[in-house]
Amino acid sequence: MIVESPAKAKKIASYLGSGYTVQASLGHVRDLPNRKEDLPERYRQEPWANLGVNPTTFQPIYVVPESKERTVSGLRALAAKADRVILASDDDREGESISWHLSQLLELNNPQRMVFHEITKEALQDALKNLRPLDLNLVAAQEARRVIDRLVGYQVSPLLWNTVGKGLSAGRVQSAALMLLAQRESARMRFKPAAYWLIRAEVGSKPPFLATVIQLRTKDRPDGQTLAKASDFTQDGVLKDGADVLVMTDGQAKTLHAYLDGRAATVLSVETSETRSRPQPPFITSTLQQAGGRLRFGAKQVMDLAQKLYEGGYITYMRTDSPSLSDEALQEARKEAVRLFGAAAVPAQPRQYATRNQSAQEAHEAIRPAGKAWRPPDTTDLKGDELALYTLVYQRTVASQMHDAVYDKTVILLSCGAATLMAQGRVLKSAGYTQLLADEDEEKDTQRLPALQVGQTYPLKMRPLEGKKTSAPSRYTEATLVQAMEKAGIGRPSTYAQTLATLQTRDYARLEGRALAVTATGLLVAAYLARQLPQVTAQGFTAEMEAGLDAVASGALSRLDYLNRFWTQGLHGVIQHAQRDAPRLSLPHLEGTVLQAHRDGAQLQRQGQRTVFPAQVIPADLTAAVADQILAGTWTAGKPAKRASKPRAQDDSKSPPKRKPRAAGSKPPNTASQPAASKPATRRKKPA
């Protein structure tokens, strides 16, 4: 039996016993070559040799990397002695592709595929009873993805070398994600704050509570006019169209604040309503990464921890975009809730969740505790970060089957002179799922309001006057960028963490605290791509490409039709017509300040002067004073930011090599213009 990782192999071997040998392929065993010297001699003079793919026929040339030759040799030796070979790589496109490549290298006829979503004895036994053939549609989808990513990466990256700088790369998913970051960074630089006032008072009831002035009656508006708040302003610092609000001057705010202090306010209305908070669905890949952010885990760290938990038999497969649970899992989640909080903890019928993402692939369950009987976190041998993540998965899954949390929400309006004040409060009426997992909105409107009657009066004690300014759009964190990618249809669960890592290893973005700040290089790359290759960065086009891959995976679209549509009739022509002009980017928050791409690196231009822009400085954070220091040569660098570690999976943005790697292995490469089971029905016997 061949799986992907040694840890998984060891765990599975412990369940299967002595009749099986379980070995790891260590991920992909074949790939496109990194340089034309790795190709067989007959291909090296082809004009497309550096691509490793014929862009006319889309025939890929696969080779075994030197680093995998020993692994492949070992698998061949074991396969030759085995009664049968079972391919048990992960149940997704990449896993299906790994199994297909293994079937070719090991010369398996009628290859047997075993799939499972959790590593438990019961799941493995069930999987062994339900072996299936290779799903060649999934293999075709993976090959289409790999080919088009190679074509995009290897043909766009040289454009970046000639226009922005050496060693840069572009990719189908990576570039669209970079554009999300760059657009947010650009919005931050264009942002102009708007000022408004927050006027609050303590109402002297028993107990006292806080109320906020929301409306003011004037001679011009005797019916009252709502006071401006942050959401009424655009990012340019002006009122939104149609916003009928009063923007108070400093003098008006101070006068009103002084007038209200010590005066009595009359209760105008008291409205009470019941509100509900539903439990969140069980985790999918993107929401697990977002929740991991609250534990201060990066996206890659979350996936590494989840991989260990999966391989250890603690959780189900961690790459999924389906929030649904099997009937068995629904019952186990309800059973755990009843064990913890009694029979009243769950509703009469199980809750089932469906995705709102139209492009989701719902082949897998949600991420949940593994097995038929779930292990509470305190009964496992897990520790540290692994225990924290497992606890998160366990609690989220069990909570998803519990009752809603029910609140009594109260809204009180008071009048004092020309001002109307409002207070809101929320009191928990029925805890529901919050007995196990906190309500994410629990900090909103949590003050307890007293029982008041209309017409009652209470004195106001003013809180200090608060002059407020609207805030710039916040930078993406790794978690919120994954959320935005998922919403835009950019990438898939298997690529989120890898894409984030690539953006950071290329130094297009850098973590500043928990936020992803875009570097000068990232902004210039985004500027060039947006101007010359808009399809590569357009969310809609990228989402359409992902939907096309889904169609290939389902058999609704052929691999060749997909590649012809998106490459031959699409990106190829755009790339061929791209100009090689170095991008130039004005920094909108600093008048007369420009970033210019240059062969020696990004340049800062300001007031007729120019110099190399320091890599440590984030352009959106650049101030006039720091810019002048850089130009004067007096600026001092701080410690460089730590880069992300290199992702494990195939990189969908690999760019052409610029230096010679080690020589290729001695085994002749196999080719696969269209994935297919080209061998007869049983594994070929070794010749005598």
C-alpha positions in Angstrom: 0.0 0.0 0.0 1.4 3.4 -1.0 0.4 6.5 0.8 2.0 10.0 0.7 3.7 10.5 4.1 5.8 8.4 6.4 3.8 9.4 9.4 0.6 8.2 7.7 2.3 5.0 6.6 3.4 4.2 10.1 -0.1 4.8 11.5 -1.9 2.8 8.8 0.6 -0.1 9.1 -0.2 -0.4 12.8 -3.9 -1.0 11.9 -3.4 -3.3 9.0 -1.1 -5.9 10.5 1.7 -8.1 9.0 -0.1 -8.9 5.7 0.6 -5.4 4.4 3.7 -3.3 3.7 2.8 0.4 3.8 5.2 2.7 2.1 5.3 6.5 1.5 5.8 8.1 -1.9 6.8 11.4 -0.1 4.3 13.4 -2.2 4.6 13.6 -6.0 7.0 11.2 -7.7 7.0 12.7 -11.1 6.7 16.3 -12.4 7.5 18.5 -15.3 11.2 19.1 -15.7 12.8 22.2 -14.3 15.0 22.7 -17.4 15.4 21.4 -20.9 18.6 19.4 -20.0 16.3 17.2 -17.9 14.4 16.2 -21.0 15.1 13.1 -23.1 17.5 13.9 -25.9 14.8 13.8 -28.6 13.0 16.8 -27.1 15.8 19.1 -26.2 15.9 20.9 -29.5 12.2 21.6 -29.5 11.3 25.3 -29.3 9.2 24.5 -26.2 11.9 22.5 -24.5 12.3 25.0 -21.6 8.6 24.6 -20.8 8.6 20.8 -20.6 5.1 21.1 -22.3 4.3 21.3 -25.9 2.0 24.4 -26.0 0.4 23.3 -29.2 -0.6 19.8 -28.3 -0.4 20.3 -24.5 1.7 17.1 -24.2 3.6 17.2 -20.9 6.9 15.5 -20.5 7.2 14.0 -17.0 10.5 13.1 -15.3 11.4 11.6 -12.0 13.4 14.2 -10.1 16.8 13.0 -8.8 15.5 13.5 -5.3 12.8 10.9 -5.9 14.8 8.2 -7.7 15.6 6.3 -4.6 12.0 6.4 -3.5 10.8 5.2 -6.9 13.4 2.4 -7.0 12.3 1.2 -3.5 8.7 1.2 -4.5 9.4 -0.7 -7.7 11.3 -3.4 -5.6 8.4 -3.7 -3.1 5.8 -3.8 -5.9 7.7 -6.6 -7.7 7.4 -8.8 -4.6 3.8 -7.9 -3.7 0.6 -9.9 -4.5 -1.1 -6.6 -5.3 -0.4 -2.9 -5.0 -3.0 -0.6 -3.5 -2.7 3.2 -4.2 -3.8 5.1 -1.2 -2.8 8.7 -1.7 -5.1 11.5 -0.6 -8.6 11.7 -2.0 -8.3 14.8 -4.1 -6.9 15.9 -7.5 -3.3 15.9 -6.4 -3.7 12.6 -4.7 -5.3 11.0 -7.7 -2.5 12.3 -9.9 0.1 10.8 -7.6 -1.6 7.5 -7.8 -1.8 7.7 -11.6 1.9 8.5 -11.8 2.7 5.6 -9.5 0.7 3.3 -11.6 2.7 4.3 -14.7 6.1 4.0 -13.0 5.3 0.7 -11.3 3.7 -0.6 -14.5 0.4 -1.5 -12.7 -2.4 -2.9 -14.8 -5.8 -2.3 -13.5 -4.5 -0.1 -10.6 -6.5 -0.3 -7.4 -7.3 2.9 -5.7 -8.2 3.1 -2.0 -9.7 6.3 -0.5 -10.5 7.2 3.0 -11.1 10.5 4.9 -9.9 9.5 8.3 -7.2 7.2 9.6 -9.0 4.8 11.9 -9.2 1.0 11.9 -12.9 1.1 10.9 -12.4 3.6 8.1 -9.4 1.7 6.6 -11.3 -1.6 6.7 -14.3 -0.1 5.0 -11.9 1.5 2.4 -10.3 -1.9 1.7 -13.7 -3.4 0.9 -14.4 -0.6 -1.5 -11.4 -0.3 -3.8 -12.1 1.6 -7.0 -10.3 2.3 -10.3 -8.4 5.5 -10.9 -10.6 8.5 -11.5 -9.1 9.7 -14.8 -11.2 12.8 -14.8 -9.6 13.9 -11.6 -6.2 13.1 -13.1 -7.0 15.1 -16.2 -8.0 18.1 -14.1 -4.8 18.0 -12.1 -2.8 17.7 -15.3 -4.7 20.6 -16.9 -3.9 22.7 -13.8 -0.3 21.8 -13.8 0.1 22.5 -17.5 -1.6 25.8 -17.5 0.3 26.9 -14.4 3.6 26.0 -16.0 2.7 27.9 -19.2 1.6 31.0 -17.3 4.5 30.9 -14.8 7.2 30.2 -17.3 6.0 32.8 -19.9 5.0 35.6 -17.5 7.9 35.3 -15.1 10.5 36.4 -17.8 8.3 39.5 -18.5 8.7 40.4 -14.8 12.5 39.8 -14.9 12.8 42.3 -17.8 10.5 44.9 -16.3 10.5 44.7 -12.5 13.5 42.6 -11.3 15.3 39.3 -11.3 14.1 36.2 -9.6 10.4 37.1 -9.7 7.5 34.9 -10.5 3.9 35.0 -11.5 1.2 32.4 -11.3 -2.5 31.8 -12.0 -3.6 31.8 -8.3 -0.7 33.7 -6.8 -1.1 36.7 -9.0 -4.8 37.0 -8.4 -4.2 36.8 -4.6 -1.4 39.4 -4.9 -3.9 41.7 -6.6 -6.3 41.4 -3.7 -3.5 42.5 -1.4 -2.3 45.3 -3.7 -5.8 46.7 -4.1 -6.3 46.8 -0.3 -2.8 48.4 0.1 -3.7 51.0 -2.6 -6.9 51.8 -0.8 -5.0 52.4 2.4 -2.7 54.8 0.6 -5.6 56.7 -1.0 -7.5 56.9 2.3 -8.4 60.2 3.8 -9.8 60.2 7.3 -13.1 62.0 8.1 -13.8 63.4 11.6 -17.0 62.9 13.6 -18.0 63.1 17.2 -19.1 60.4 19.7 -21.2 61.9 22.5 -22.1 59.5 25.3 -23.6 59.8 28.7 -24.2 57.6 31.8 -27.9 57.5 32.5 -28.4 57.6 36.3 -30.9 54.7 36.7 -30.3 51.8 39.0 -28.2 50.2 37.6 -26.8 53.0 35.4 -26.2 52.4 31.7 -24.5 54.1 28.7 -26.5 55.9 26.0 -25.2 57.6 22.9 -26.6 60.7 21.2 -27.9 59.6 17.8 -30.0 62.5 16.6 -30.3 66.3 17.0 -33.3 68.6 16.3 -32.4 72.0 14.8 -34.4 75.0 13.4 -33.7 73.7 9.9 -34.5 70.1 10.8 -37.2 70.2 13.5 -37.9 66.5 12.9 -34.3 65.7 13.8 -31.2 64.7 11.9 -29.0 61.7 12.6 -25.5 62.3 13.7 -22.7 61.1 11.4 -20.9 57.9 12.2 -18.0 56.1 10.6 -20.1 54.1 8.1 -21.5 57.3 6.6 -18.2 58.3 5.0 -16.3 57.1 1.9 -12.6 56.2 2.0 -11.9 59.6 0.5 -13.3 61.2 3.7 -16.5 62.6 2.2 -20.1 61.7 3.0 -21.5 58.9 0.9 -24.2 59.8 -1.6 -27.6 59.9 0.0 -26.2 60.1 3.5 -28.6 62.6 5.3 -26.6 63.1 8.4 -25.3 65.9 10.6 -21.5 66.3 10.7 -21.0 68.4 13.9 -18.3 71.0 14.2 -16.0 71.0 17.2 -18.0 74.0 18.6 -21.4 72.3 18.1 -20.2 69.1 19.8 -18.7 70.9 22.8 -21.8 73.1 23.2 -24.1 70.1 23.1 -21.9 68.1 25.4 -21.9 70.9 28.0 -25.7 71.4 27.6 -26.6 67.8 28.3 -24.3 67.3 31.3 -26.4 67.1 34.5 -29.8 67.5 32.7 -32.6 65.0 33.0 -33.5 62.7 30.1 -36.9 61.3 29.5 -37.5 57.7 28.4 -39.3 57.8 24.9 -39.5 54.1 24.2 -38.4 50.7 25.4 -38.4 47.9 22.8 -37.5 44.3 23.7 -37.1 41.6 21.2 -35.7 38.1 21.0 -32.6 37.5 19.0 -30.8 34.3 18.1 -27.2 33.3 17.4 -26.8 30.1 15.4 -23.8 27.9 15.9 -21.3 28.1 13.1 -21.0 25.1 10.6 -18.3 22.5 11.1 -14.9 23.6 9.7 -13.8 23.6 6.1 -10.3 24.3 5.1 -10.7 28.1 4.8 -12.7 28.5 8.1 -10.2 26.4 10.0 -7.4 28.7 8.8 -9.4 31.7 9.8 -10.2 30.3 13.3 -6.5 29.3 13.6 -5.7 33.0 13.1 -7.5 33.7 16.4 -5.1 31.3 18.0 -2.3 33.3 16.4 -1.5 30.4 14.0 -0.5 31.3 10.4 -2.3 29.5 7.5 0.6 27.2 6.9 1.0 26.4 10.6 -2.7 25.5 10.8 -2.4 23.2 7.8 0.8 21.6 9.2 -0.9 20.9 12.5 -4.0 19.6 10.8 -1.9 17.3 8.7 -0.3 15.8 11.8 -3.8 15.4 13.4 -5.1 13.7 10.3 -2.1 11.4 10.0 -2.4 10.6 13.7 -6.0 9.6 13.3 -7.5 12.5 15.3 -9.4 14.4 12.6 -10.8 13.8 9.1 -9.1 15.0 5.9 -8.3 18.6 6.3 -8.6 19.8 2.6 -12.3 20.2 2.0 -14.8 22.9 1.1 -17.9 21.0 2.3 -19.4 21.8 5.8 -21.7 18.7 5.7 -21.4 15.7 8.1 -22.3 12.1 7.5 -25.3 10.7 9.4 -22.9 8.8 11.6 -21.0 12.0 12.5 -24.2 13.9 13.1 -25.3 11.3 15.7 -21.9 11.3 17.3 -21.8 15.1 17.6 -25.3 15.0 19.2 -24.2 12.2 21.5 -21.2 14.3 22.7 -23.4 17.3 23.3 -25.8 15.2 25.4 -22.9 13.7 27.3 -21.6 17.1 28.2 -24.8 19.1 28.8 -27.7 16.7 29.0 -30.5 15.7 26.6 -31.9 19.2 26.4 -28.7 20.4 24.7 -29.7 19.3 21.2 -32.7 20.1 19.0 -35.1 17.3 18.0 -33.5 17.0 14.5 -29.8 17.1 13.5 -28.5 20.2 11.9 -27.1 19.8 8.4 -25.1 22.5 6.7 -24.6 23.2 3.0 -22.0 25.5 1.4 -22.9 28.8 0.0 -19.9 28.7 -2.4 -21.2 27.6 -5.8 -17.7 26.4 -6.8 -17.3 24.1 -3.8 -16.4 20.5 -4.3 -18.5 18.6 -1.7 -16.9 15.2 -2.1 -15.5 15.2 1.4 -17.1 15.8 4.8 -16.3 18.8 6.9 -13.2 18.6 9.2 -14.3 16.8 12.3 -12.9 14.4 14.9 -12.1 11.1 13.4 -13.7 7.7 14.2 -17.1 6.4 15.2 -16.5 7.4 18.9 -14.9 10.8 19.3 -12.2 11.5 21.8 -12.8 14.5 24.0 -9.7 16.7 24.0 -8.8 16.0 27.7 -8.7 12.3 27.0 -6.1 12.5 24.2 -2.4 12.4 24.5 -2.1 15.7 22.5 -0.3 18.7 23.8 0.4 22.3 22.9 -0.6 23.6 19.5 -1.9 20.2 18.3 -4.2 20.0 21.4 -5.4 23.6 20.8 -6.3 22.9 17.2 -7.9 19.6 17.9 -10.0 21.2 20.7 -11.1 23.8 18.2 -12.2 21.2 15.7 -14.0 19.1 18.4 -15.8 22.0 20.0 -16.9 23.5 16.7 -18.3 20.2 15.4 -20.2 19.4 18.6 -21.5 22.9 19.0 -22.8 22.8 15.4 -25.4 20.3 16.6 -26.6 22.2 19.7 -29.4 24.7 20.2 -29.2 28.4 19.2 -28.1 30.8 21.8 -31.2 33.0 22.6 -30.9 36.6 23.8 -33.3 39.3 25.0 -32.3 42.5 23.1 -33.5 45.8 24.5 -33.4 49.2 22.7 -34.1 52.3 24.8 -34.6 55.8 23.3 -34.4 58.9 25.5 -34.9 62.6 24.9 -33.0 65.5 26.5 -33.7 68.9 25.0 -33.1 68.7 21.2 -31.1 65.5 21.5 -32.2 61.9 21.2 -30.1 59.2 22.8 -30.1 55.5 22.3 -28.9 52.6 24.4 -28.8 48.9 23.4 -28.3 45.9 25.6 -28.4 42.1 25.1 -28.9 39.6 27.9 -28.4 35.8 27.4 -31.7 34.0 27.9 -30.7 30.5 26.8 -27.1 29.5 26.4 -27.5 26.9 23.7 -24.2 26.2 22.0 -22.4 28.9 23.9 -22.1 26.5 26.8 -19.3 24.9 24.7 -18.1 27.5 22.3 -18.2 31.3 22.7 -20.5 33.4 20.5 -18.3 35.3 18.2 -20.5 38.4 18.6 -20.7 38.1 22.4 -19.0 41.5 23.0 -21.7 43.4 21.0 -24.4 45.1 23.0 -23.6 43.2 26.2 -24.6 45.8 28.7 -27.6 44.9 30.9 -30.3 47.5 30.8 -32.7 48.0 33.7 -36.5 47.7 33.3 -37.6 51.2 32.5 -41.0 52.8 31.8 -41.9 55.4 29.2 -42.0 58.9 30.7 -39.5 58.2 33.5 -36.7 60.7 33.8 -33.0 60.2 34.8 -30.0 62.5 35.1 -27.2 62.4 32.5 -23.6 62.3 33.5 -21.6 63.0 30.4 -18.6 60.9 29.5 -15.6 62.7 28.0 -16.3 64.0 24.5 -14.8 61.7 21.9 -13.4 63.1 18.7 -13.3 60.2 16.2 -11.7 59.7 12.8 -12.6 57.0 10.3 -10.1 54.2 9.9 -8.3 53.2 6.8 -9.2 49.8 5.4 -7.5 47.2 7.4 -4.8 45.0 5.8 -5.6 41.4 5.2 -4.4 38.9 7.7 -3.6 35.4 6.4 -7.0 34.3 7.6 -9.0 37.1 6.0 -7.1 36.8 2.7 -8.0 33.1 2.6 -11.6 34.2 3.2 -11.4 36.7 0.4 -9.8 34.2 -2.0 -12.6 31.7 -1.2 -15.3 34.3 -1.8 -13.7 35.4 -5.1 -13.2 31.8 -6.3 -9.4 32.1 -6.3 -7.7 28.8 -5.6 -9.0 25.7 -3.8 -8.5 24.3 -0.2 -5.3 22.5 -1.3 -3.7 25.8 -2.5 -4.6 28.4 0.1 -1.6 27.9 2.4 0.8 27.3 -0.4 -0.3 30.6 -2.1 0.2 32.6 1.1 3.6 31.0 1.6 4.6 31.8 -2.0 3.6 35.5 -1.7 5.9 35.8 1.3 8.9 33.7 0.0 8.8 35.9 -3.2 8.8 38.9 -0.8 5.7 40.3 -2.5 4.1 40.6 1.0 5.4 40.5 4.5 3.8 39.9 7.9 3.8 43.1 10.0 2.4 41.7 13.2 -0.5 39.5 11.9 -1.2 41.7 8.9 0.1 41.1 5.4 1.8 44.3 4.1 2.7 44.6 0.4 6.3 45.4 -0.4 7.6 47.7 -3.1 8.3 44.6 -5.3 4.8 43.3 -4.7 3.2 46.6 -5.7 5.3 47.0 -8.8 4.6 43.4 -9.9 0.8 44.0 -9.3 1.0 47.3 -11.2 2.7 45.6 -14.2 0.3 42.6 -14.3 -2.8 44.8 -13.9 -1.7 47.0 -16.9 -0.2 44.4 -19.2 -1.9 41.1 -18.2 -5.2 42.0 -16.6 -6.7 38.5 -17.1 -3.9 37.0 -14.9 -5.1 39.1 -12.0 -8.8 39.4 -12.6 -10.9 37.7 -10.0 -13.6 36.8 -12.4 -11.3 35.2 -15.0 -9.4 33.3 -12.3 -12.7 32.0 -10.8 -13.8 31.0 -14.3 -10.6 29.0 -14.8 -11.2 27.2 -11.4 -14.7 26.4 -12.5 -13.3 25.0 -15.7 -11.0 22.7 -13.8 -14.1 21.5 -11.8 -15.8 20.7 -15.0 -12.8 18.7 -16.2 -12.8 16.8 -12.8 -16.5 16.0 -13.2 -16.1 14.8 -16.8 -18.2 17.7 -18.2 -15.2 19.3 -20.1 -12.2 17.6 -21.6 -8.7 18.6 -20.6 -7.8 19.7 -24.2 -10.9 21.8 -24.5 -10.1 23.5 -21.2 -6.5 24.2 -22.2 -7.5 25.5 -25.7 -10.1 27.8 -24.1 -8.0 29.3 -21.4 -4.6 29.2 -23.0 -4.7 29.1 -26.8 -7.7 31.3 -27.1 -7.1 33.3 -23.9 -3.9 33.9 -22.0 -1.4 33.1 -24.7 -2.4 36.0 -26.9 -2.4 38.4 -24.0 1.1 37.4 -22.9 2.4 37.7 -26.5 1.2 41.3 -26.7 2.4 42.4 -23.3 4.7 45.4 -23.4 8.0 45.3 -21.6 7.7 48.7 -20.0 9.0 49.1 -16.4 6.1 49.9 -14.1 5.9 53.2 -12.4 3.6 53.7 -9.4 2.7 57.0 -7.8 2.2 56.8 -4.0 -1.1 58.7 -3.5 -0.4 59.5 0.2 2.8 61.3 -0.6 2.4 64.0 -3.3 5.1 63.8 -6.0 6.5 60.5 -4.7 6.9 57.6 -7.1 8.1 54.0 -7.1 9.9 53.0 -10.3 11.0 49.5 -11.2 14.7 49.3 -12.1 17.1 46.4 -12.8 18.9 47.2 -9.5 15.6 47.1 -7.6 12.7 49.5 -6.8 13.7 53.1 -7.0 12.2 56.0 -4.9 11.7 59.2 -6.9 10.8 62.5 -5.1 11.5 66.1 -5.6 13.8 65.5 -8.6 15.9 63.0 -6.7 16.1 59.2 -7.0 17.7 56.4 -5.1 17.2 52.7 -4.4 14.1 52.0 -2.3 15.0 50.0 0.9 13.5 46.6 0.9 12.7 46.8 4.6 10.3 49.8 4.1 6.6 49.1 3.3 5.5 51.8 0.7 2.1 52.4 2.3 3.8 53.1 5.6 6.3 55.6 4.1 6.2 59.1 5.5 7.6 62.3 4.0 10.2 62.4 6.7 11.4 58.8 6.1 11.4 59.4 2.3 13.6 62.4 2.7 16.0 60.5 4.9 16.2 57.7 2.3 17.0 60.2 -0.4 19.6 61.9 1.8 21.2 58.6 2.7 20.6 59.0 6.4 17.9 56.4 6.9 18.9 53.4 9.0 17.5 49.9 8.4 16.0 47.8 11.1 15.9 44.0 11.4 14.7 42.3 8.2 11.4 40.5 8.4 11.3 36.7 8.6 10.2 35.0 5.5 7.7 32.2 5.3 9.1 28.7 4.9 8.8 27.0 1.5 5.6 25.1 0.9 5.6 21.3 0.6 3.2 20.9 -2.3 3.8 21.5 -6.0 4.2 25.2 -6.6 1.6 26.5 -9.1 3.9 29.4 -9.9 7.2 27.7 -10.7 9.2 30.0 -12.9 12.0 29.0 -15.4 15.3 28.2 -13.6 18.0 30.8 -14.0 20.8 28.6 -13.0 21.6 24.9 -13.7 20.2 22.5 -11.1 21.7 19.1 -10.6 21.5 16.6 -13.5 18.3 14.7 -14.1 18.0 11.1 -13.1 19.0 8.3 -15.4 15.5 6.8 -15.7 13.8 7.7 -19.1 10.8 10.1 -18.6 7.3 9.0 -19.3 4.9 11.2 -21.1 1.1 11.6 -20.8 -0.6 13.8 -23.3 -3.9 12.6 -21.9 -4.1 10.7 -18.6 -5.4 7.3 -19.3 -5.1 3.7 -18.2 -2.9 2.5 -21.0 -1.9 -0.8 -19.5 -3.7 -4.1 -19.6 -5.8 -5.3 -16.6 -3.4 -6.8 -14.2 0.0 -5.9 -12.8 2.7 -7.2 -15.2 4.6 -10.1 -13.8 8.4 -9.6 -13.5 10.2 -11.5 -16.3 12.1 -14.6 -15.2 
